Amino acid sequence: MQATAVDALRLIAIGFAAAGVTPLVSAYFQALGRPRPSYLLSLGTLLAIKLPLVLVLGHEMGTTGIWIAIAGGEVTSAIAATLVLHRASGHGLVGTSRSPRPIVDGVDGGDTG
């Protein structure tokens, strides 16, 4: 039992390293007012990557396959999110086209009218 837990934790640790990338990229798109890529990353990676991996590897390899699938799903989702972000930034779909307004005496320089 302890050996199984140790193996599981080692596999899950790999996934933890990449687990925050997809939600971070998703939140970035949401903050830009672009809900479609955010939604596709959040739901798409779950349905298209993580769930099939868990089903297939869990069936083929048992419990160890599930742990591998969880870690592999996180890494694969992080790669997919990075590719979506890179593609969107290459097409000028992310970021701003204007320079930020300076902050002067605590006022952000916005419209006062």
SEVEX-271339 format. One record per residue: x, y, z of N, C-alpha, C, CB in turn; residue in three letters. Coordinates in steps of 0.001 Angstrom, whole numbers, plus 500000, padded with zeros to 6 digits. Atoms other than C-alpha are relative to their C-alpha. Glycine has a CB too. Layout:
% residues N
<site n_x="X" n_y="Y" n_z="Z" ca_x="X" ca_y="Y" ca_z="Z" c_x="X" c_y="Y" c_z="Z" cb_x="X" cb_y="Y" cb_z="Z" resn="Ala"/>
...
% end
This chain:
% residues 113
<site n_x="500819" n_y="498808" n_z="500000" ca_x="500000" ca_y="500000" ca_z="500000" c_x="500871" c_y="501268" c_z="500000" cb_x="499064" cb_y="499991" cb_z="501211" resn="Met"/>
<site n_x="499134" n_y="498833" n_z="499929" ca_x="502778" ca_y="502452" ca_z="500903" c_x="500780" c_y="500177" c_z="498700" cb_x="500963" cb_y="499878" cb_z="501183" resn="Gln"/>
<site n_x="499269" n_y="499914" n_z="501268" ca_x="504712" ca_y="501610" ca_z="497730" c_x="499113" c_y="500578" c_z="498909" cb_x="500522" cb_y="498617" cb_z="499579" resn="Ala"/>
<site n_x="500942" n_y="499460" n_z="500983" ca_x="501607" ca_y="502368" ca_z="495647" c_x="499821" c_y="501498" c_z="500204" cb_x="498640" cb_y="499283" cb_z="500097" resn="Thr"/>
<site n_x="500160" n_y="498575" n_z="499699" ca_x="501168" ca_y="505708" ca_z="497412" c_x="501233" c_y="500785" c_z="499580" cb_x="499728" cb_y="500209" cb_z="501495" resn="Ala"/>
<site n_x="498754" n_y="499328" n_z="500387" ca_x="504813" ca_y="506612" ca_z="496841" c_x="500059" c_y="500152" c_z="498485" cb_x="501234" cb_y="499213" cb_z="500512" resn="Val"/>
<site n_x="500010" n_y="499935" n_z="501468" ca_x="504528" ca_y="505771" ca_z="493133" c_x="498988" c_y="501031" c_z="499505" cb_x="499678" cb_y="498617" cb_z="499402" resn="Asp"/>
<site n_x="501043" n_y="499047" n_z="500400" ca_x="501295" ca_y="507760" ca_z="492848" c_x="500458" c_y="501429" c_z="500225" cb_x="498703" cb_y="499740" cb_z="500774" resn="Ala"/>
<site n_x="499535" n_y="498640" n_z="499710" ca_x="502821" ca_y="510817" ca_z="494512" c_x="501101" c_y="500448" c_z="499048" cb_x="500499" cb_y="500085" cb_z="501431" resn="Leu"/>
<site n_x="498945" n_y="499649" n_z="500967" ca_x="505836" ca_y="510703" ca_z="492220" c_x="499401" c_y="500379" c_z="498655" cb_x="500985" cb_y="498831" cb_z="499823" resn="Arg"/>
<site n_x="500641" n_y="499715" n_z="501286" ca_x="503602" ca_y="510606" ca_z="489161" c_x="499197" c_y="501300" c_z="500065" cb_x="499085" cb_y="498833" cb_z="499588" resn="Leu"/>
<site n_x="500814" n_y="498796" n_z="499870" ca_x="501262" ca_y="513310" ca_z="490438" c_x="500876" c_y="501246" c_z="500073" cb_x="499106" cb_y="499909" cb_z="501239" resn="Ile"/>
<site n_x="499095" n_y="498851" n_z="499887" ca_x="504217" ca_y="515589" ca_z="491231" c_x="500378" c_y="500543" c_z="498626" cb_x="501266" cb_y="499609" cb_z="500774" resn="Ala"/>
<site n_x="499702" n_y="499553" n_z="501366" ca_x="505012" ca_y="515709" ca_z="487531" c_x="498869" c_y="500872" c_z="499485" cb_x="500220" cb_y="498793" cb_z="499055" resn="Ile"/>
<site n_x="501154" n_y="499223" n_z="500436" ca_x="501489" ca_y="516934" ca_z="486824" c_x="499861" c_y="501331" c_z="500719" cb_x="498756" cb_y="499202" cb_z="500197" resn="Gly"/>
<site n_x="500086" n_y="498756" n_z="499240" ca_x="501652" ca_y="519540" ca_z="489595" c_x="500855" c_y="501093" c_z="499391" cb_x="500416" cb_y="499767" cb_z="501436" resn="Phe"/>
<site n_x="499109" n_y="499012" n_z="500597" ca_x="504515" ca_y="521266" ca_z="487833" c_x="499333" c_y="500737" c_z="498845" cb_x="501277" cb_y="499330" cb_z="499520" resn="Ala"/>
<site n_x="500640" n_y="499404" n_z="501165" ca_x="502298" ca_y="521942" ca_z="484817" c_x="498533" c_y="500368" c_z="500240" cb_x="500096" cb_y="499055" cb_z="498836" resn="Ala"/>
<site n_x="501437" n_y="499864" n_z="499755" ca_x="498855" ca_y="522108" ca_z="486472" c_x="499484" c_y="501436" c_z="499936" cb_x="499674" cb_y="499429" cb_z="501335" resn="Ala"/>
<site n_x="500472" n_y="498621" n_z="499980" ca_x="498688" ca_y="525900" ca_z="486720" c_x="500029" c_y="500716" c_z="498677" cb_x="500788" cb_y="500761" cb_z="500946" resn="Gly"/>
<site n_x="499827" n_y="499300" n_z="501278" ca_x="499534" ca_y="526745" ca_z="483127" c_x="498664" c_y="500209" c_z="499291" cb_x="500955" cb_y="499217" cb_z="499091" resn="Val"/>
<site n_x="501274" n_y="499882" n_z="500718" ca_x="496125" ca_y="526036" ca_z="481569" c_x="499045" c_y="500982" c_z="500676" cb_x="499335" cb_y="498635" cb_z="499892" resn="Thr"/>
<site n_x="500869" n_y="498992" n_z="499379" ca_x="494079" ca_y="527933" ca_z="484193" c_x="500554" c_y="501426" c_z="499899" cb_x="499783" cb_y="499654" cb_z="501455" resn="Pro"/>
<site n_x="499393" n_y="498679" n_z="500117" ca_x="496549" ca_y="530822" ca_z="483999" c_x="499748" c_y="500585" c_z="498614" cb_x="501507" cb_y="499926" cb_z="500282" resn="Leu"/>
<site n_x="500244" n_y="499529" n_z="501374" ca_x="496267" ca_y="531102" ca_z="480208" c_x="498513" c_y="500261" c_z="499801" cb_x="500512" cb_y="498963" cb_z="498956" resn="Val"/>
<site n_x="501446" n_y="499813" n_z="500085" ca_x="492500" ca_y="530688" ca_z="480479" c_x="499576" c_y="501300" c_z="500675" cb_x="499270" cb_y="498813" cb_z="500636" resn="Ser"/>
<site n_x="500312" n_y="498753" n_z="499292" ca_x="492292" ca_y="533503" ca_z="483043" c_x="500512" c_y="501216" c_z="499236" cb_x="500603" cb_y="499979" cb_z="501408" resn="Ala"/>
<site n_x="499444" n_y="498913" n_z="500802" ca_x="494488" ca_y="535654" ca_z="480813" c_x="499033" c_y="500382" c_z="498872" cb_x="501375" cb_y="499593" cb_z="499418" resn="Tyr"/>
<site n_x="500960" n_y="499724" n_z="501070" ca_x="492061" ca_y="535309" ca_z="477902" c_x="498716" c_y="500600" c_z="500566" cb_x="499685" cb_y="498716" cb_z="499216" resn="Phe"/>
<site n_x="501206" n_y="499469" n_z="499368" ca_x="489141" ca_y="535953" ca_z="480246" c_x="500196" c_y="501472" c_z="500362" cb_x="499640" cb_y="499179" cb_z="501259" resn="Gln"/>
<site n_x="499704" n_y="498622" n_z="499630" ca_x="490805" ca_y="539138" ca_z="481498" c_x="500039" c_y="500923" c_z="498787" cb_x="501319" cb_y="500066" cb_z="500738" resn="Ala"/>
<site n_x="499981" n_y="499204" n_z="501229" ca_x="491218" ca_y="540304" ca_z="477906" c_x="498620" c_y="500148" c_z="499379" cb_x="500938" cb_y="499377" cb_z="498995" resn="Leu"/>
<site n_x="501347" n_y="499941" n_z="500551" ca_x="487497" ca_y="539886" ca_z="477358" c_x="499809" c_y="499041" c_z="498839" cb_x="499687" cb_y="501402" cb_z="499556" resn="Gly"/>
<site n_x="500095" n_y="501006" n_z="501059" ca_x="487970" ca_y="536843" ca_z="475120" c_x="499583" c_y="498673" c_z="500620" cb_x="501355" cb_y="499855" cb_z="499235" resn="Arg"/>
<site n_x="500451" n_y="501201" n_z="499292" ca_x="485815" ca_y="534142" ca_z="476708" c_x="500098" c_y="498714" c_z="499182" cb_x="498588" cb_y="500189" cb_z="500437" resn="Pro"/>
<site n_x="499991" n_y="501221" n_z="500811" ca_x="485859" ca_y="531723" ca_z="473764" c_x="501271" c_y="499169" c_z="500185" cb_x="499842" cb_y="500357" cb_z="498539" resn="Arg"/>
<site n_x="498811" n_y="500829" n_z="499764" ca_x="489524" ca_y="530629" ca_z="474005" c_x="500110" c_y="499548" c_z="501455" cb_x="501256" cb_y="500767" cb_z="499606" resn="Pro"/>
<site n_x="499977" n_y="500374" n_z="498597" ca_x="489209" ca_y="530650" ca_z="477785" c_x="499121" c_y="498781" c_z="500254" cb_x="499547" cb_y="501168" cb_z="500867" resn="Ser"/>
<site n_x="500938" n_y="501109" n_z="499844" ca_x="486186" ca_y="528359" ca_z="477661" c_x="500513" c_y="498744" c_z="499315" cb_x="498633" cb_y="500377" cb_z="499442" resn="Tyr"/>
<site n_x="499481" n_y="501155" n_z="500728" ca_x="487744" ca_y="526100" ca_z="475051" c_x="501176" c_y="499353" c_z="500726" cb_x="500421" cb_y="500411" cb_z="498598" resn="Leu"/>
<site n_x="498886" n_y="500563" n_z="499239" ca_x="490898" ca_y="525694" ca_z="477123" c_x="499500" c_y="499273" c_z="501244" cb_x="500990" cb_y="501102" cb_z="500395" resn="Leu"/>
<site n_x="500482" n_y="500596" n_z="498756" ca_x="489016" ca_y="525004" ca_z="480335" c_x="499253" c_y="498697" c_z="499756" cb_x="499101" cb_y="500978" cb_z="500733" resn="Ser"/>
<site n_x="500824" n_y="501179" n_z="500239" ca_x="486472" ca_y="522573" ca_z="478983" c_x="500630" c_y="499059" c_z="498983" cb_x="498623" cb_y="500414" cb_z="499530" resn="Leu"/>
<site n_x="499415" n_y="500807" n_z="501070" ca_x="488320" ca_y="521396" ca_z="475894" c_x="501106" c_y="499086" c_z="500463" cb_x="500521" cb_y="500882" cb_z="498933" resn="Gly"/>
<site n_x="498907" n_y="500853" n_z="499534" ca_x="491401" ca_y="520151" ca_z="477673" c_x="499477" c_y="498882" c_z="500904" cb_x="501049" cb_y="500837" cb_z="500748" resn="Thr"/>
<site n_x="500579" n_y="501037" n_z="499152" ca_x="489239" ca_y="518291" ca_z="480167" c_x="499370" c_y="498890" c_z="499162" cb_x="498956" cb_y="500604" cb_z="500941" resn="Leu"/>
<site n_x="500729" n_y="500996" n_z="500790" ca_x="487068" ca_y="516565" ca_z="477560" c_x="500836" c_y="499356" c_z="498896" cb_x="498791" cb_y="500638" cb_z="499389" resn="Leu"/>
<site n_x="499241" n_y="500523" n_z="501138" ca_x="489567" ca_y="516159" ca_z="474727" c_x="501321" c_y="499353" c_z="500392" cb_x="500265" cb_y="501101" cb_z="499024" resn="Ala"/>
<site n_x="498682" n_y="500518" n_z="499626" ca_x="492754" ca_y="515368" ca_z="476643" c_x="499941" c_y="499157" c_z="501268" cb_x="500980" cb_y="501147" cb_z="500193" resn="Ile"/>
<site n_x="499901" n_y="500671" n_z="498702" ca_x="492351" ca_y="514457" ca_z="480310" c_x="499072" c_y="498796" c_z="500134" cb_x="499698" cb_y="500979" cb_z="501098" resn="Lys"/>
<site n_x="500956" n_y="501098" n_z="499851" ca_x="489203" ca_y="512326" ca_z="480259" c_x="500352" c_y="498789" c_z="499130" cb_x="498606" cb_y="500485" cb_z="499656" resn="Leu"/>
<site n_x="499605" n_y="501168" n_z="500793" ca_x="490256" ca_y="510129" ca_z="477305" c_x="501257" c_y="499306" c_z="500530" cb_x="500226" cb_y="500415" cb_z="498568" resn="Pro"/>
<site n_x="498794" n_y="500617" n_z="499447" ca_x="493691" ca_y="509602" ca_z="478858" c_x="499681" c_y="499152" c_z="501227" cb_x="501026" cb_y="501074" cb_z="500361" resn="Leu"/>
<site n_x="500362" n_y="500755" n_z="498795" ca_x="492190" ca_y="508519" ca_z="482176" c_x="499244" c_y="498734" c_z="499627" cb_x="499151" cb_y="500866" cb_z="500953" resn="Val"/>
<site n_x="500779" n_y="501184" n_z="500400" ca_x="489730" ca_y="506182" ca_z="480470" c_x="500871" c_y="498936" c_z="499344" cb_x="498881" cb_y="500404" cb_z="499044" resn="Leu"/>
<site n_x="499185" n_y="500973" n_z="500737" ca_x="492248" ca_y="504553" ca_z="478150" c_x="501098" c_y="499408" c_z="500882" cb_x="500623" cb_y="500658" cb_z="498763" resn="Val"/>
<site n_x="498895" n_y="500516" n_z="499184" ca_x="495236" ca_y="504305" ca_z="480480" c_x="499496" c_y="499289" c_z="501253" cb_x="500937" cb_y="501137" cb_z="500396" resn="Leu"/>
<site n_x="500578" n_y="500682" n_z="498850" ca_x="493046" ca_y="503388" ca_z="483439" c_x="499535" c_y="498603" c_z="499642" cb_x="498845" cb_y="500801" cb_z="500562" resn="Gly"/>
<site n_x="500454" n_y="501314" n_z="500459" ca_x="491557" ca_y="500525" ca_z="481450" c_x="501174" c_y="499078" c_z="499675" cb_x="499106" cb_y="500153" cb_z="498773" resn="His"/>
<site n_x="498861" n_y="500807" n_z="500427" ca_x="494888" ca_y="499358" ca_z="480072" c_x="500982" c_y="499674" c_z="501124" cb_x="500726" cb_y="500708" cb_z="498904" resn="Glu"/>
<site n_x="498937" n_y="500162" n_z="499011" ca_x="497143" ca_y="499814" ca_z="483108" c_x="499509" c_y="500001" c_z="501448" cb_x="501006" cb_y="501088" cb_z="499824" resn="Met"/>
<site n_x="500539" n_y="499989" n_z="498650" ca_x="494832" ca_y="499989" ca_z="486106" c_x="500272" c_y="501314" c_z="500716" cb_x="500576" cb_y="498856" cb_z="500795" resn="Gly"/>
<site n_x="499804" n_y="498811" n_z="499180" ca_x="495489" ca_y="502400" ca_z="488953" c_x="501223" c_y="500801" c_z="499576" cb_x="500127" cb_y="499609" cb_z="501452" resn="Thr"/>
<site n_x="498788" n_y="499290" n_z="500444" ca_x="498992" ca_y="503242" ca_z="487774" c_x="499721" c_y="500781" c_z="498726" cb_x="501165" cb_y="499009" cb_z="499768" resn="Thr"/>
<site n_x="500369" n_y="499307" n_z="501225" ca_x="497552" ca_y="504168" ca_z="484386" c_x="499215" c_y="501268" c_z="500266" cb_x="499202" cb_y="499091" cb_z="499116" resn="Gly"/>
<site n_x="500760" n_y="498799" n_z="499643" ca_x="495174" ca_y="506604" ca_z="486044" c_x="500937" c_y="501089" c_z="500485" cb_x="498950" cb_y="499682" cb_z="501079" resn="Ile"/>
<site n_x="499040" n_y="499000" n_z="499508" ca_x="498032" ca_y="508328" ca_z="487866" c_x="500846" c_y="500564" c_z="498863" cb_x="500912" cb_y="499384" cb_z="501072" resn="Trp"/>
<site n_x="499237" n_y="499543" n_z="501168" ca_x="500050" ca_y="508489" ca_z="484650" c_x="499139" c_y="500923" c_z="499140" cb_x="500500" cb_y="498792" cb_z="499161" resn="Ile"/>
<site n_x="500908" n_y="499203" n_z="500818" ca_x="497003" ca_y="509850" ca_z="482806" c_x="499772" c_y="501382" c_z="500599" cb_x="498672" cb_y="499281" cb_z="499837" resn="Ala"/>
<site n_x="500196" n_y="498696" n_z="499353" ca_x="496459" ca_y="512602" ca_z="485364" c_x="501210" c_y="500898" c_z="499762" cb_x="499754" cb_y="499826" cb_z="501517" resn="Ile"/>
<site n_x="498785" n_y="499212" n_z="500220" ca_x="500072" ca_y="513758" ca_z="485136" c_x="500169" c_y="500345" c_z="498523" cb_x="501235" cb_y="499237" cb_z="500506" resn="Ala"/>
<site n_x="499862" n_y="499770" n_z="501440" ca_x="500203" ca_y="513350" ca_z="481360" c_x="498964" c_y="500966" c_z="499467" cb_x="499900" cb_y="498697" cb_z="499254" resn="Gly"/>
<site n_x="501050" n_y="499071" n_z="500413" ca_x="496909" ca_y="515179" ca_z="480961" c_x="500332" c_y="501434" c_z="500359" cb_x="498685" cb_y="499613" cb_z="500630" resn="Gly"/>
<site n_x="499605" n_y="498643" n_z="499591" ca_x="498209" ca_y="518164" ca_z="482908" c_x="501117" c_y="500536" c_z="499112" cb_x="500450" cb_y="500010" cb_z="501471" resn="Glu"/>
<site n_x="498877" n_y="499562" n_z="500843" ca_x="501432" ca_y="518312" ca_z="480903" c_x="499510" c_y="500283" c_z="498579" cb_x="501125" cb_y="498925" cb_z="499979" resn="Val"/>
<site n_x="500524" n_y="499814" n_z="501363" ca_x="499602" ca_y="517890" ca_z="477585" c_x="499099" c_y="501234" c_z="499924" cb_x="499217" cb_y="498747" cb_z="499548" resn="Thr"/>
<site n_x="500862" n_y="498818" n_z="499963" ca_x="497017" ca_y="520524" ca_z="478567" c_x="500824" c_y="501281" c_z="500075" cb_x="499040" cb_y="499923" cb_z="501191" resn="Ser"/>
<site n_x="499126" n_y="498830" n_z="499905" ca_x="499796" ca_y="522943" ca_z="479499" c_x="500639" c_y="500305" c_z="498649" cb_x="501089" cb_y="499775" cb_z="501064" resn="Ala"/>
<site n_x="499424" n_y="499803" n_z="501333" ca_x="501417" ca_y="522416" ca_z="476113" c_x="498955" c_y="500576" c_z="499057" cb_x="500553" cb_y="498670" cb_z="499440" resn="Ile"/>
<site n_x="501080" n_y="499500" n_z="500854" ca_x="498079" ca_y="522954" ca_z="474351" c_x="499678" c_y="501455" c_z="500315" cb_x="498744" cb_y="499139" cb_z="500166" resn="Ala"/>
<site n_x="500290" n_y="498618" n_z="499608" ca_x="497403" ca_y="526139" ca_z="476345" c_x="501101" c_y="500943" c_z="499534" cb_x="499832" cb_y="500102" cb_z="501521" resn="Ala"/>
<site n_x="498878" n_y="499188" n_z="500450" ca_x="500868" ca_y="527458" ca_z="475549" c_x="499942" c_y="500209" c_z="498490" cb_x="501328" cb_y="499347" cb_z="500397" resn="Thr"/>
<site n_x="500129" n_y="499871" n_z="501456" ca_x="500317" ca_y="526761" ca_z="471848" c_x="498871" c_y="500951" c_z="499619" cb_x="499760" cb_y="498631" cb_z="499365" resn="Leu"/>
<site n_x="501118" n_y="499091" n_z="500271" ca_x="496945" ca_y="528549" ca_z="471893" c_x="500419" c_y="501440" c_z="500281" cb_x="498762" cb_y="499621" cb_z="500855" resn="Val"/>
<site n_x="499529" n_y="498657" n_z="499664" ca_x="498516" ca_y="531546" ca_z="473629" c_x="500999" c_y="500506" c_z="498972" cb_x="500631" cb_y="500011" cb_z="501390" resn="Leu"/>
<site n_x="498997" n_y="499610" n_z="501005" ca_x="501436" ca_y="531583" ca_z="471205" c_x="499337" c_y="500328" c_z="498669" cb_x="501040" cb_y="498879" cb_z="499807" resn="His"/>
<site n_x="500705" n_y="499763" n_z="501262" ca_x="499116" ca_y="531344" ca_z="468214" c_x="499220" c_y="501311" c_z="500055" cb_x="499049" cb_y="498829" cb_z="499684" resn="Arg"/>
<site n_x="500777" n_y="498770" n_z="499869" ca_x="496883" ca_y="534123" ca_z="469516" c_x="500906" c_y="501228" c_z="500032" cb_x="499141" cb_y="499951" cb_z="501263" resn="Ala"/>
<site n_x="499101" n_y="498849" n_z="499946" ca_x="499832" ca_y="536411" ca_z="470262" c_x="500684" c_y="500238" c_z="498661" cb_x="501047" cb_y="499802" cb_z="501089" resn="Ser"/>
<site n_x="499408" n_y="499853" n_z="501325" ca_x="501313" ca_y="535760" ca_z="466815" c_x="499069" c_y="500664" c_z="499011" cb_x="500411" cb_y="498664" cb_z="499474" resn="Gly"/>
<site n_x="500991" n_y="499388" n_z="500875" ca_x="498091" ca_y="536949" ca_z="465222" c_x="499518" c_y="501344" c_z="500547" cb_x="498817" cb_y="499058" cb_z="499813" resn="His"/>
<site n_x="500386" n_y="498714" n_z="499444" ca_x="497885" ca_y="540066" ca_z="467360" c_x="498681" c_y="499953" c_z="500756" cb_x="499912" cb_y="501014" cb_z="498907" resn="Gly"/>
<site n_x="501285" n_y="500135" n_z="499331" ca_x="494892" ca_y="538708" ca_z="469264" c_x="500089" c_y="500209" c_z="501507" cb_x="499422" cb_y="498647" cb_z="499716" resn="Leu"/>
<site n_x="499846" n_y="499750" n_z="498568" ca_x="496330" ca_y="539233" ca_z="472732" c_x="500886" c_y="501211" c_z="500206" cb_x="500588" cb_y="498766" cb_z="500724" resn="Val"/>
<site n_x="499218" n_y="498808" n_z="499700" ca_x="497901" ca_y="542221" ca_z="474407" c_x="499255" c_y="501246" c_z="499567" cb_x="501366" cb_y="499937" cb_z="499318" resn="Gly"/>
<site n_x="500630" n_y="498740" n_z="500379" ca_x="497125" ca_y="545851" ca_z="473808" c_x="500825" c_y="500664" c_z="498918" cb_x="499845" cb_y="500935" cb_z="501219" resn="Thr"/>
<site n_x="499300" n_y="499311" n_z="501080" ca_x="497983" ca_y="547959" ca_z="470823" c_x="500395" c_y="501416" c_z="500399" cb_x="499131" cb_y="500037" cb_z="498752" resn="Ser"/>
<site n_x="499639" n_y="498650" n_z="499571" ca_x="498275" ca_y="551180" ca_z="472813" c_x="500875" c_y="499919" c_z="501238" cb_x="498738" cb_y="500852" cb_z="500279" resn="Arg"/>
<site n_x="499110" n_y="499981" n_z="498845" ca_x="500835" ca_y="552137" ca_z="475379" c_x="499198" c_y="500375" c_z="501243" cb_x="501177" cb_y="500993" cb_z="499782" resn="Ser"/>
<site n_x="500736" n_y="499686" n_z="498773" ca_x="499733" ca_y="552350" ca_z="479008" c_x="500093" c_y="501470" c_z="500348" cb_x="500520" cb_y="499168" cb_z="501155" resn="Pro"/>
<site n_x="500025" n_y="498609" n_z="499582" ca_x="498752" ca_y="555698" ca_z="480432" c_x="500827" c_y="500157" c_z="501270" cb_x="498548" cb_y="500486" cb_z="500224" resn="Arg"/>
<site n_x="499165" n_y="499817" n_z="498808" ca_x="501154" ca_y="557143" ca_z="483009" c_x="499152" c_y="500320" c_z="501231" cb_x="501023" cb_y="501119" cb_z="499765" resn="Pro"/>
<site n_x="500649" n_y="499662" n_z="498741" ca_x="500175" ca_y="557423" ca_z="486651" c_x="500681" c_y="501252" c_z="500537" cb_x="500077" cb_y="498813" cb_z="501032" resn="Ile"/>
<site n_x="499471" n_y="498741" n_z="499512" ca_x="500596" ca_y="560974" ca_z="487891" c_x="499273" c_y="500361" c_z="501286" cb_x="499851" cb_y="501122" cb_z="498938" resn="Val"/>
<site n_x="500542" n_y="499625" n_z="498679" ca_x="500078" ca_y="561835" ca_z="491563" c_x="498807" c_y="499129" c_z="500401" cb_x="499578" cb_y="501475" cb_z="499998" resn="Asp"/>
<site n_x="501048" n_y="500917" n_z="499586" ca_x="497938" ca_y="558747" ca_z="492149" c_x="498811" c_y="499939" c_z="499076" cb_x="499539" cb_y="500362" cb_z="501334" resn="Gly"/>
<site n_x="501091" n_y="500002" n_z="500960" ca_x="495675" ca_y="559486" ca_z="489189" c_x="500475" c_y="499232" c_z="498781" cb_x="499551" cb_y="501456" cb_z="499625" resn="Val"/>
<site n_x="499539" n_y="500882" n_z="501071" ca_x="495764" ca_y="556948" ca_z="486381" c_x="499985" c_y="500656" c_z="498618" cb_x="499151" cb_y="498763" cb_z="499971" resn="Asp"/>
<site n_x="499953" n_y="499325" n_z="501295" ca_x="495464" ca_y="559525" ca_z="483590" c_x="498828" c_y="499680" c_z="499111" cb_x="501251" cb_y="499648" cb_z="499292" resn="Gly"/>
<site n_x="501177" n_y="500378" n_z="500780" ca_x="492068" ca_y="558246" ca_z="482502" c_x="499161" c_y="501200" c_z="499641" cb_x="499162" cb_y="499001" cb_z="500758" resn="Gly"/>
<site n_x="500904" n_y="498933" n_z="500395" ca_x="489246" ca_y="560267" ca_z="481033" c_x="499317" c_y="500580" c_z="501223" cb_x="498960" cb_y="499491" cb_z="498995" resn="Asp"/>
<site n_x="500627" n_y="499333" n_z="498860" ca_x="487898" ca_y="562826" ca_z="483468" c_x="498688" c_y="500649" c_z="499601" cb_x="500940" cb_y="501045" cb_z="500591" resn="Thr"/>
<site n_x="501172" n_y="499313" n_z="500524" ca_x="485079" ca_y="564048" ca_z="481273" c_x="498782" c_y="499303" c_z="500294" cb_x="500088" cb_y="500193" cb_z="498580" resn="Gly"/>
% end
